[in-house]
Amino acid sequence: MVEKDVRLRSPRPTEVQLRVDAAGVNFADLMMRAGLYGTVPPRPFSPGFEVAGVVVRVGAAVHDWHEGDRAVALMRYGGYSRDVVVAAENLFSYPESLTPVQAAAVPVVFLTAWVCLFETGNARPGETVLILGAGGGVGTAAVQLAVRRGLRAIGTAGTEHKRTFVTRELGATACFDSRADWEADVLELVGPRGVDIALDPVGGRATAACRRLLAPLGRLVFYGLSDAVPKARRSWLKATRAWFRTPRFHPLSLVAPNIGVFGVHLLHLGAKEAVLRPALDEIYRSVAAGELRPVIDRVFSFDRAGAIEAHTYLHARRNLGKVVLSDSTT
């Protein structure tokens, strides 16, 4: 990573310029930097899918936003910047009671969890949901959303500290060791019927295990391939191995067991503002009311050194919840 000054273009009529006070860091940022995240913009580029800040300029056709308004923005990339220009339709308000750091920790992880659970997963109260990576950003959000809706949440996580937090602090029924035979642990807990929903950001052999654990009418929601980015240095061999280990599903293979497989990529849902905006409004209201909380592990400095440290921290899977870049610590 390098840090450099670039000329920021003026907002077009339907755009807004935002001064960035905090930027969320997501595992997808690492995958994009490594060239493993679908369509990657030409280098050099700035990572960053979500920011919180203050509106400083508005385009001539923008009437819902004004200078001085606080807002969060969703972006395809470019969030690790002091100022950004974004389409007004990608701006969202957030409660006055939240700091920019808290606000920036919400959109990507909570909206991803929301879409996985309630839009594609069609989760219903009383159902059982398996959440792989329950100690991560999306995982901690998904556990909270599931428990709040009356689902039985079962997680996996890589450390005892994370597993204890997910059960005691977030309300999951159980959280098993992701480095051990968690499939057997889940099966022992739920019995042969299996789970109604499985959220899988891992890929590889984990996806096959989720498929085997699905109950009739179960839904597997796939939203990541973290198995392709091991804790060690980047390895194209390991990335390729993870890719080929991830099952491919023939449509006919889903018929007899009565199951469904979905994929979720939040940044490709820009046309679904009618879904995302009310969902994020409800999430922020629940955060302000104390019913949900962004689990923020670390806040790193908003500069090159902080970004490198944040990526190293996530790469090592040390984070419990969310990581944010900001000059403020709260």
ROSE-663612 format. One record per residue (C-alpha): residue number from 1; residue in three letters; chain; y, x, z. Coordinates in nm, 2 decimals. Layout:
+-----+-----+----+--------+--------+--------+
!   i !  aa ! ch !     c2 !     c1 !     c3 !
+-----+-----+----+--------+--------+--------+
! NUM ! ALA !  A !      Y !      X !      Z !
...
+-----+-----+----+--------+--------+--------+
***
This chain:
+-----+-----+----+--------+--------+--------+
!   i !  aa ! ch !     c2 !     c1 !     c3 !
+-----+-----+----+--------+--------+--------+
!   1 ! MET !  A !   0.00 !   0.00 !   0.00 !
!   2 ! VAL !  A !   0.36 !   0.10 !  -0.06 !
!   3 ! GLU !  A !   0.69 !  -0.05 !   0.05 !
!   4 ! LYS !  A !   0.97 !  -0.07 !  -0.20 !
!   5 ! ASP !  A !   1.29 !  -0.26 !  -0.28 !
!   6 ! VAL !  A !   1.28 !  -0.49 !  -0.58 !
!   7 ! ARG !  A !   1.54 !  -0.72 !  -0.74 !
!   8 ! LEU !  A !   1.48 !  -1.08 !  -0.64 !
!   9 ! ARG !  A !   1.55 !  -1.33 !  -0.92 !
!  10 ! SER !  A !   1.77 !  -1.63 !  -0.85 !
!  11 ! PRO !  A !   1.60 !  -1.97 !  -0.78 !
!  12 ! ARG !  A !   1.55 !  -2.19 !  -1.08 !
!  13 ! PRO !  A !   1.67 !  -2.55 !  -1.06 !
!  14 ! THR !  A !   1.35 !  -2.67 !  -0.88 !
!  15 ! GLU !  A !   1.31 !  -2.36 !  -0.66 !
!  16 ! VAL !  A !   1.42 !  -2.24 !  -0.32 !
!  17 ! GLN !  A !   1.48 !  -1.89 !  -0.18 !
!  18 ! LEU !  A !   1.34 !  -1.84 !   0.17 !
!  19 ! ARG !  A !   1.42 !  -1.55 !   0.41 !
!  20 ! VAL !  A !   1.08 !  -1.46 !   0.55 !
!  21 ! ASP !  A !   1.05 !  -1.43 !   0.93 !
!  22 ! ALA !  A !   0.67 !  -1.42 !   0.95 !
!  23 ! ALA !  A !   0.38 !  -1.39 !   0.70 !
!  24 ! GLY !  A !   0.02 !  -1.49 !   0.76 !
!  25 ! VAL !  A !  -0.25 !  -1.24 !   0.69 !
!  26 ! ASN !  A !  -0.58 !  -1.38 !   0.56 !
!  27 ! PHE !  A !  -0.92 !  -1.23 !   0.47 !
!  28 ! ALA !  A !  -0.85 !  -1.34 !   0.11 !
!  29 ! ASP !  A !  -0.56 !  -1.09 !   0.11 !
!  30 ! LEU !  A !  -0.82 !  -0.81 !   0.15 !
!  31 ! MET !  A !  -1.04 !  -0.94 !  -0.12 !
!  32 ! MET !  A !  -0.75 !  -0.97 !  -0.36 !
!  33 ! ARG !  A !  -0.64 !  -0.61 !  -0.28 !
!  34 ! ALA !  A !  -1.00 !  -0.50 !  -0.35 !
!  35 ! GLY !  A !  -1.01 !  -0.69 !  -0.68 !
!  36 ! LEU !  A !  -1.27 !  -0.93 !  -0.56 !
!  37 ! TYR !  A !  -1.07 !  -1.25 !  -0.54 !
!  38 ! GLY !  A !  -1.09 !  -1.43 !  -0.87 !
!  39 ! THR !  A !  -0.78 !  -1.39 !  -1.08 !
!  40 ! VAL !  A !  -0.58 !  -1.10 !  -0.94 !
!  41 ! PRO !  A !  -0.22 !  -1.05 !  -1.05 !
!  42 ! PRO !  A !  -0.12 !  -0.73 !  -1.24 !
!  43 ! ARG !  A !  -0.06 !  -0.44 !  -1.01 !
!  44 ! PRO !  A !   0.16 !  -0.36 !  -0.84 !
!  45 ! PHE !  A !   0.18 !  -0.69 !  -0.65 !
!  46 ! SER !  A !   0.25 !  -0.81 !  -0.30 !
!  47 ! PRO !  A !  -0.03 !  -1.00 !  -0.11 !
!  48 ! GLY !  A !   0.04 !  -1.30 !   0.11 !
!  49 ! PHE !  A !  -0.03 !  -1.67 !   0.07 !
!  50 ! GLU !  A !   0.18 !  -1.82 !   0.35 !
!  51 ! VAL !  A !   0.52 !  -1.75 !   0.50 !
!  52 ! ALA !  A !   0.76 !  -1.90 !   0.75 !
!  53 ! GLY !  A !   1.13 !  -1.86 !   0.74 !
!  54 ! VAL !  A !   1.47 !  -2.00 !   0.67 !
!  55 ! VAL !  A !   1.61 !  -2.15 !   0.34 !
!  56 ! VAL !  A !   1.90 !  -1.93 !   0.21 !
!  57 ! ARG !  A !   1.95 !  -2.07 !  -0.14 !
!  58 ! VAL !  A !   1.84 !  -2.38 !  -0.33 !
!  59 ! GLY !  A !   1.82 !  -2.46 !  -0.69 !
!  60 ! ALA !  A !   2.05 !  -2.71 !  -0.85 !
!  61 ! ALA !  A !   1.78 !  -2.99 !  -0.87 !
!  62 ! VAL !  A !   1.66 !  -2.95 !  -0.51 !
!  63 ! HIS !  A !   1.79 !  -3.22 !  -0.28 !
!  64 ! ASP !  A !   1.54 !  -3.23 !   0.00 !
!  65 ! TRP !  A !   1.61 !  -2.88 !   0.13 !
!  66 ! HIS !  A !   1.93 !  -2.72 !   0.24 !
!  67 ! GLU !  A !   2.05 !  -2.38 !   0.36 !
!  68 ! GLY !  A !   1.95 !  -2.31 !   0.71 !
!  69 ! ASP !  A !   1.64 !  -2.54 !   0.71 !
!  70 ! ARG !  A !   1.33 !  -2.39 !   0.86 !
!  71 ! ALA !  A !   1.02 !  -2.41 !   0.64 !
!  72 ! VAL !  A !   0.68 !  -2.27 !   0.56 !
!  73 ! ALA !  A !   0.57 !  -2.20 !   0.21 !
!  74 ! LEU !  A !   0.23 !  -2.17 !   0.03 !
!  75 ! MET !  A !   0.22 !  -1.91 !  -0.24 !
!  76 ! ARG !  A !  -0.05 !  -1.76 !  -0.47 !
!  77 ! TYR !  A !   0.07 !  -1.41 !  -0.37 !
!  78 ! GLY !  A !   0.39 !  -1.23 !  -0.27 !
!  79 ! GLY !  A !   0.42 !  -1.33 !   0.09 !
!  80 ! TYR !  A !   0.45 !  -0.98 !   0.23 !
!  81 ! SER !  A !   0.82 !  -0.98 !   0.14 !
!  82 ! ARG !  A !   1.15 !  -1.02 !   0.32 !
!  83 ! ASP !  A !   1.27 !  -1.29 !   0.08 !
!  84 ! VAL !  A !   1.06 !  -1.51 !  -0.16 !
!  85 ! VAL !  A !   1.15 !  -1.76 !  -0.43 !
!  86 ! VAL !  A !   0.91 !  -2.06 !  -0.44 !
!  87 ! ALA !  A !   0.89 !  -2.40 !  -0.59 !
!  88 ! ALA !  A !   1.04 !  -2.66 !  -0.36 !
!  89 ! GLU !  A !   0.72 !  -2.86 !  -0.38 !
!  90 ! ASN !  A !   0.54 !  -2.58 !  -0.21 !
!  91 ! LEU !  A !   0.77 !  -2.59 !   0.10 !
!  92 ! PHE !  A !   0.68 !  -2.77 !   0.42 !
!  93 ! SER !  A !   0.87 !  -2.84 !   0.73 !
!  94 ! TYR !  A !   0.73 !  -2.76 !   1.08 !
!  95 ! PRO !  A !   0.82 !  -2.87 !   1.43 !
!  96 ! GLU !  A !   1.12 !  -2.72 !   1.61 !
!  97 ! SER !  A !   0.90 !  -2.64 !   1.90 !
!  98 ! LEU !  A !   0.71 !  -2.38 !   1.70 !
!  99 ! THR !  A !   0.82 !  -2.02 !   1.64 !
! 100 ! PRO !  A !   0.80 !  -1.87 !   1.29 !
! 101 ! VAL !  A !   0.49 !  -1.67 !   1.40 !
! 102 ! GLN !  A !   0.31 !  -1.98 !   1.52 !
! 103 ! ALA !  A !   0.42 !  -2.18 !   1.21 !
! 104 ! ALA !  A !   0.30 !  -1.90 !   0.97 !
! 105 ! ALA !  A !  -0.04 !  -1.89 !   1.14 !
! 106 ! VAL !  A !  -0.12 !  -2.26 !   1.05 !
! 107 ! PRO !  A !  -0.11 !  -2.35 !   0.68 !
! 108 ! VAL !  A !  -0.39 !  -2.15 !   0.51 !
! 109 ! VAL !  A !  -0.65 !  -2.16 !   0.78 !
! 110 ! PHE !  A !  -0.60 !  -2.52 !   0.89 !
! 111 ! LEU !  A !  -0.56 !  -2.67 !   0.54 !
! 112 ! THR !  A !  -0.87 !  -2.48 !   0.43 !
! 113 ! ALA !  A !  -1.07 !  -2.61 !   0.73 !
! 114 ! TRP !  A !  -0.93 !  -2.96 !   0.67 !
! 115 ! VAL !  A !  -1.03 !  -2.97 !   0.30 !
! 116 ! CYS !  A !  -1.37 !  -2.83 !   0.38 !
! 117 ! LEU !  A !  -1.44 !  -3.09 !   0.66 !
! 118 ! PHE !  A !  -1.26 !  -3.40 !   0.55 !
! 119 ! GLU !  A !  -1.20 !  -3.40 !   0.18 !
! 120 ! THR !  A !  -1.51 !  -3.23 !   0.04 !
! 121 ! GLY !  A !  -1.73 !  -3.25 !   0.35 !
! 122 ! ASN !  A !  -1.64 !  -3.61 !   0.42 !
! 123 ! ALA !  A !  -1.71 !  -3.54 !   0.79 !
! 124 ! ARG !  A !  -1.77 !  -3.85 !   1.02 !
! 125 ! PRO !  A !  -1.77 !  -3.87 !   1.39 !
! 126 ! GLY !  A !  -2.11 !  -3.80 !   1.55 !
! 127 ! GLU !  A !  -2.22 !  -3.56 !   1.27 !
! 128 ! THR !  A !  -2.32 !  -3.20 !   1.32 !
! 129 ! VAL !  A !  -2.13 !  -2.93 !   1.15 !
! 130 ! LEU !  A !  -2.23 !  -2.56 !   1.12 !
! 131 ! ILE !  A !  -1.93 !  -2.33 !   1.10 !
! 132 ! LEU !  A !  -2.01 !  -1.97 !   1.00 !
! 133 ! GLY !  A !  -1.75 !  -1.72 !   1.11 !
! 134 ! ALA !  A !  -1.63 !  -1.95 !   1.38 !
! 135 ! GLY !  A !  -1.43 !  -1.68 !   1.55 !
! 136 ! GLY !  A !  -1.21 !  -1.61 !   1.24 !
! 137 ! GLY !  A !  -0.89 !  -1.78 !   1.13 !
! 138 ! VAL !  A !  -1.05 !  -2.07 !   0.93 !
! 139 ! GLY !  A !  -1.34 !  -2.09 !   1.18 !
! 140 ! THR !  A !  -1.12 !  -2.14 !   1.49 !
! 141 ! ALA !  A !  -0.93 !  -2.40 !   1.30 !
! 142 ! ALA !  A !  -1.24 !  -2.58 !   1.18 !
! 143 ! VAL !  A !  -1.40 !  -2.59 !   1.52 !
! 144 ! GLN !  A !  -1.09 !  -2.75 !   1.67 !
! 145 ! LEU !  A !  -1.05 !  -3.01 !   1.39 !
! 146 ! ALA !  A !  -1.42 !  -3.09 !   1.41 !
! 147 ! VAL !  A !  -1.42 !  -3.14 !   1.79 !
! 148 ! ARG !  A !  -1.10 !  -3.35 !   1.77 !
! 149 ! ARG !  A !  -1.27 !  -3.58 !   1.52 !
! 150 ! GLY !  A !  -1.58 !  -3.63 !   1.73 !
! 151 ! LEU !  A !  -1.81 !  -3.40 !   1.55 !
! 152 ! ARG !  A !  -2.07 !  -3.17 !   1.71 !
! 153 ! ALA !  A !  -1.96 !  -2.82 !   1.62 !
! 154 ! ILE !  A !  -2.20 !  -2.53 !   1.61 !
! 155 ! GLY !  A !  -2.07 !  -2.18 !   1.52 !
! 156 ! THR !  A !  -2.17 !  -1.82 !   1.45 !
! 157 ! ALA !  A !  -1.97 !  -1.51 !   1.54 !
! 158 ! GLY !  A !  -2.03 !  -1.14 !   1.56 !
! 159 ! THR !  A !  -1.93 !  -1.06 !   1.92 !
! 160 ! GLU !  A !  -2.00 !  -1.21 !   2.27 !
! 161 ! HIS !  A !  -1.63 !  -1.24 !   2.33 !
! 162 ! LYS !  A !  -1.58 !  -1.45 !   2.02 !
! 163 ! ARG !  A !  -1.88 !  -1.67 !   2.09 !
! 164 ! THR !  A !  -1.77 !  -1.74 !   2.44 !
! 165 ! PHE !  A !  -1.42 !  -1.82 !   2.32 !
! 166 ! VAL !  A !  -1.55 !  -2.06 !   2.06 !
! 167 ! THR !  A !  -1.75 !  -2.26 !   2.31 !
! 168 ! ARG !  A !  -1.54 !  -2.24 !   2.62 !
! 169 ! GLU !  A !  -1.19 !  -2.25 !   2.48 !
! 170 ! LEU !  A !  -1.24 !  -2.45 !   2.15 !
! 171 ! GLY !  A !  -1.52 !  -2.69 !   2.26 !
! 172 ! ALA !  A !  -1.81 !  -2.60 !   2.03 !
! 173 ! THR !  A !  -2.15 !  -2.71 !   2.14 !
! 174 ! ALA !  A !  -2.30 !  -2.36 !   2.07 !
! 175 ! CYS !  A !  -2.21 !  -2.04 !   1.90 !
! 176 ! PHE !  A !  -2.48 !  -1.80 !   1.79 !
! 177 ! ASP !  A !  -2.49 !  -1.43 !   1.70 !
! 178 ! SER !  A !  -2.41 !  -1.39 !   1.33 !
! 179 ! ARG !  A !  -2.59 !  -1.05 !   1.34 !
! 180 ! ALA !  A !  -2.92 !  -1.20 !   1.47 !
! 181 ! ASP !  A !  -3.15 !  -1.48 !   1.34 !
! 182 ! TRP !  A !  -2.89 !  -1.75 !   1.38 !
! 183 ! GLU !  A !  -3.08 !  -1.98 !   1.14 !
! 184 ! ALA !  A !  -3.37 !  -2.00 !   1.39 !
! 185 ! ASP !  A !  -3.12 !  -2.05 !   1.67 !
! 186 ! VAL !  A !  -2.95 !  -2.34 !   1.49 !
! 187 ! LEU !  A !  -3.29 !  -2.49 !   1.40 !
! 188 ! GLU !  A !  -3.41 !  -2.47 !   1.76 !
! 189 ! LEU !  A !  -3.09 !  -2.65 !   1.87 !
! 190 ! VAL !  A !  -3.07 !  -2.93 !   1.62 !
! 191 ! GLY !  A !  -3.44 !  -2.98 !   1.54 !
! 192 ! PRO !  A !  -3.60 !  -3.03 !   1.20 !
! 193 ! ARG !  A !  -3.34 !  -3.28 !   1.09 !
! 194 ! GLY !  A !  -3.08 !  -3.00 !   1.04 !
! 195 ! VAL !  A !  -2.70 !  -3.02 !   1.01 !
! 196 ! ASP !  A !  -2.49 !  -3.27 !   0.82 !
! 197 ! ILE !  A !  -2.23 !  -3.01 !   0.70 !
! 198 ! ALA !  A !  -2.23 !  -2.64 !   0.67 !
! 199 ! LEU !  A !  -1.91 !  -2.44 !   0.61 !
! 200 ! ASP !  A !  -1.99 !  -2.10 !   0.45 !
! 201 ! PRO !  A !  -1.73 !  -1.83 !   0.39 !
! 202 ! VAL !  A !  -2.00 !  -1.55 !   0.39 !
! 203 ! GLY !  A !  -2.22 !  -1.59 !   0.08 !
! 204 ! GLY !  A !  -2.53 !  -1.39 !   0.01 !
! 205 ! ARG !  A !  -2.83 !  -1.47 !   0.22 !
! 206 ! ALA !  A !  -2.62 !  -1.68 !   0.46 !
! 207 ! THR !  A !  -2.57 !  -1.94 !   0.19 !
! 208 ! ALA !  A !  -2.94 !  -1.98 !   0.14 !
! 209 ! ALA !  A !  -2.99 !  -2.02 !   0.51 !
! 210 ! CYS !  A !  -2.72 !  -2.30 !   0.52 !
! 211 ! ARG !  A !  -2.90 !  -2.47 !   0.23 !
! 212 ! ARG !  A !  -3.22 !  -2.47 !   0.42 !
! 213 ! LEU !  A !  -3.05 !  -2.62 !   0.73 !
! 214 ! LEU !  A !  -2.90 !  -2.92 !   0.56 !
! 215 ! ALA !  A !  -3.01 !  -3.26 !   0.66 !
! 216 ! PRO !  A !  -3.07 !  -3.54 !   0.40 !
! 217 ! LEU !  A !  -2.72 !  -3.63 !   0.27 !
! 218 ! GLY !  A !  -2.60 !  -3.29 !   0.40 !
! 219 ! ARG !  A !  -2.30 !  -3.11 !   0.24 !
! 220 ! LEU !  A !  -2.27 !  -2.74 !   0.20 !
! 221 ! VAL !  A !  -1.91 !  -2.63 !   0.15 !
! 222 ! PHE !  A !  -1.87 !  -2.27 !   0.02 !
! 223 ! TYR !  A !  -1.52 !  -2.12 !   0.05 !
! 224 ! GLY !  A !  -1.56 !  -1.74 !   0.06 !
! 225 ! LEU !  A !  -1.77 !  -1.43 !   0.00 !
! 226 ! SER !  A !  -1.70 !  -1.20 !   0.29 !
! 227 ! ASP !  A !  -2.05 !  -1.05 !   0.25 !
! 228 ! ALA !  A !  -1.90 !  -0.87 !  -0.05 !
! 229 ! VAL !  A !  -1.65 !  -0.69 !   0.17 !
! 230 ! PRO !  A !  -1.85 !  -0.50 !   0.44 !
! 231 ! LYS !  A !  -1.69 !  -0.34 !   0.74 !
! 232 ! ALA !  A !  -1.73 !   0.00 !   0.59 !
! 233 ! ARG !  A !  -1.54 !   0.13 !   0.29 !
! 234 ! ARG !  A !  -1.52 !  -0.08 !  -0.03 !
! 235 ! SER !  A !  -1.85 !  -0.06 !  -0.22 !
! 236 ! TRP !  A !  -1.90 !  -0.22 !  -0.56 !
! 237 ! LEU !  A !  -2.27 !  -0.19 !  -0.51 !
! 238 ! LYS !  A !  -2.26 !  -0.40 !  -0.19 !
! 239 ! ALA !  A !  -2.02 !  -0.64 !  -0.35 !
! 240 ! THR !  A !  -2.26 !  -0.68 !  -0.65 !
! 241 ! ARG !  A !  -2.55 !  -0.72 !  -0.41 !
! 242 ! ALA !  A !  -2.38 !  -1.00 !  -0.22 !
! 243 ! TRP !  A !  -2.29 !  -1.17 !  -0.55 !
! 244 ! PHE !  A !  -2.65 !  -1.18 !  -0.67 !
! 245 ! ARG !  A !  -2.79 !  -1.27 !  -0.33 !
! 246 ! THR !  A !  -2.58 !  -1.58 !  -0.32 !
! 247 ! PRO !  A !  -2.79 !  -1.87 !  -0.45 !
! 248 ! ARG !  A !  -2.72 !  -2.06 !  -0.78 !
! 249 ! PHE !  A !  -2.80 !  -2.43 !  -0.75 !
! 250 ! HIS !  A !  -2.95 !  -2.62 !  -1.04 !
! 251 ! PRO !  A !  -2.84 !  -2.98 !  -1.03 !
! 252 ! LEU !  A !  -3.20 !  -3.11 !  -1.02 !
! 253 ! SER !  A !  -3.27 !  -2.90 !  -0.71 !
! 254 ! LEU !  A !  -3.02 !  -3.11 !  -0.52 !
! 255 ! VAL !  A !  -3.17 !  -3.45 !  -0.60 !
! 256 ! ALA !  A !  -3.49 !  -3.46 !  -0.40 !
! 257 ! PRO !  A !  -3.34 !  -3.33 !  -0.07 !
! 258 ! ASN !  A !  -3.03 !  -3.55 !  -0.13 !
! 259 ! ILE !  A !  -2.77 !  -3.28 !  -0.06 !
! 260 ! GLY !  A !  -2.44 !  -3.18 !  -0.21 !
! 261 ! VAL !  A !  -2.28 !  -2.84 !  -0.27 !
! 262 ! PHE !  A !  -1.90 !  -2.80 !  -0.29 !
! 263 ! GLY !  A !  -1.66 !  -2.51 !  -0.34 !
! 264 ! VAL !  A !  -1.31 !  -2.49 !  -0.19 !
! 265 ! HIS !  A !  -1.02 !  -2.27 !  -0.30 !
! 266 ! LEU !  A !  -0.70 !  -2.38 !  -0.13 !
! 267 ! LEU !  A !  -0.47 !  -2.20 !  -0.37 !
! 268 ! HIS !  A !  -0.60 !  -2.39 !  -0.67 !
! 269 ! LEU !  A !  -0.52 !  -2.72 !  -0.50 !
! 270 ! GLY !  A !  -0.15 !  -2.70 !  -0.58 !
! 271 ! ALA !  A !  -0.17 !  -3.02 !  -0.78 !
! 272 ! LYS !  A !  -0.30 !  -3.21 !  -0.48 !
! 273 ! GLU !  A !   0.03 !  -3.22 !  -0.29 !
! 274 ! ALA !  A !  -0.06 !  -3.58 !  -0.21 !
! 275 ! VAL !  A !  -0.35 !  -3.45 !   0.00 !
! 276 ! LEU !  A !  -0.21 !  -3.13 !   0.14 !
! 277 ! ARG !  A !   0.13 !  -3.25 !   0.25 !
! 278 ! PRO !  A !   0.02 !  -3.54 !   0.48 !
! 279 ! ALA !  A !  -0.27 !  -3.32 !   0.61 !
! 280 ! LEU !  A !  -0.03 !  -3.04 !   0.71 !
! 281 ! ASP !  A !   0.22 !  -3.29 !   0.86 !
! 282 ! GLU !  A !  -0.06 !  -3.42 !   1.08 !
! 283 ! ILE !  A !  -0.18 !  -3.08 !   1.17 !
! 284 ! TYR !  A !   0.17 !  -2.96 !   1.27 !
! 285 ! ARG !  A !   0.22 !  -3.28 !   1.48 !
! 286 ! SER !  A !  -0.11 !  -3.22 !   1.66 !
! 287 ! VAL !  A !  -0.01 !  -2.86 !   1.72 !
! 288 ! ALA !  A !   0.33 !  -2.97 !   1.86 !
! 289 ! ALA !  A !   0.15 !  -3.22 !   2.08 !
! 290 ! GLY !  A !  -0.09 !  -2.96 !   2.22 !
! 291 ! GLU !  A !  -0.40 !  -3.12 !   2.06 !
! 292 ! LEU !  A !  -0.45 !  -2.82 !   1.82 !
! 293 ! ARG !  A !  -0.34 !  -2.46 !   1.84 !
! 294 ! PRO !  A !  -0.32 !  -2.17 !   1.61 !
! 295 ! VAL !  A !  -0.53 !  -1.90 !   1.76 !
! 296 ! ILE !  A !  -0.32 !  -1.59 !   1.71 !
! 297 ! ASP !  A !  -0.49 !  -1.26 !   1.79 !
! 298 ! ARG !  A !  -0.23 !  -1.00 !   1.69 !
! 299 ! VAL !  A !   0.12 !  -0.98 !   1.55 !
! 300 ! PHE !  A !   0.17 !  -0.66 !   1.35 !
! 301 ! SER !  A !   0.51 !  -0.52 !   1.24 !
! 302 ! PHE !  A !   0.65 !  -0.66 !   0.92 !
! 303 ! ASP !  A !   0.64 !  -0.33 !   0.72 !
! 304 ! ARG !  A !   0.40 !  -0.11 !   0.54 !
! 305 ! ALA !  A !   0.25 !   0.04 !   0.85 !
! 306 ! GLY !  A !   0.19 !  -0.30 !   1.00 !
! 307 ! ALA !  A !   0.04 !  -0.44 !   0.69 !
! 308 ! ILE !  A !  -0.20 !  -0.15 !   0.66 !
! 309 ! GLU !  A !  -0.30 !  -0.19 !   1.03 !
! 310 ! ALA !  A !  -0.34 !  -0.56 !   0.99 !
! 311 ! HIS !  A !  -0.58 !  -0.52 !   0.69 !
! 312 ! THR !  A !  -0.77 !  -0.25 !   0.87 !
! 313 ! TYR !  A !  -0.81 !  -0.48 !   1.17 !
! 314 ! LEU !  A !  -0.94 !  -0.77 !   0.96 !
! 315 ! HIS !  A !  -1.16 !  -0.54 !   0.76 !
! 316 ! ALA !  A !  -1.34 !  -0.43 !   1.08 !
! 317 ! ARG !  A !  -1.38 !  -0.80 !   1.17 !
! 318 ! ARG !  A !  -1.20 !  -0.74 !   1.50 !
! 319 ! ASN !  A !  -0.98 !  -1.04 !   1.48 !
! 320 ! LEU !  A !  -1.03 !  -1.35 !   1.70 !
! 321 ! GLY !  A !  -0.84 !  -1.61 !   1.50 !
! 322 ! LYS !  A !  -0.53 !  -1.53 !   1.31 !
! 323 ! VAL !  A !  -0.33 !  -1.22 !   1.23 !
! 324 ! VAL !  A !   0.04 !  -1.24 !   1.14 !
! 325 ! LEU !  A !   0.31 !  -0.99 !   1.02 !
! 326 ! SER !  A !   0.65 !  -1.03 !   1.19 !
! 327 ! ASP !  A !   0.93 !  -0.84 !   1.36 !
! 328 ! SER !  A !   0.89 !  -1.09 !   1.64 !
! 329 ! THR !  A !   0.59 !  -1.08 !   1.87 !
! 330 ! THR !  A !   0.58 !  -1.45 !   1.95 !
+-----+-----+----+--------+--------+--------+
***
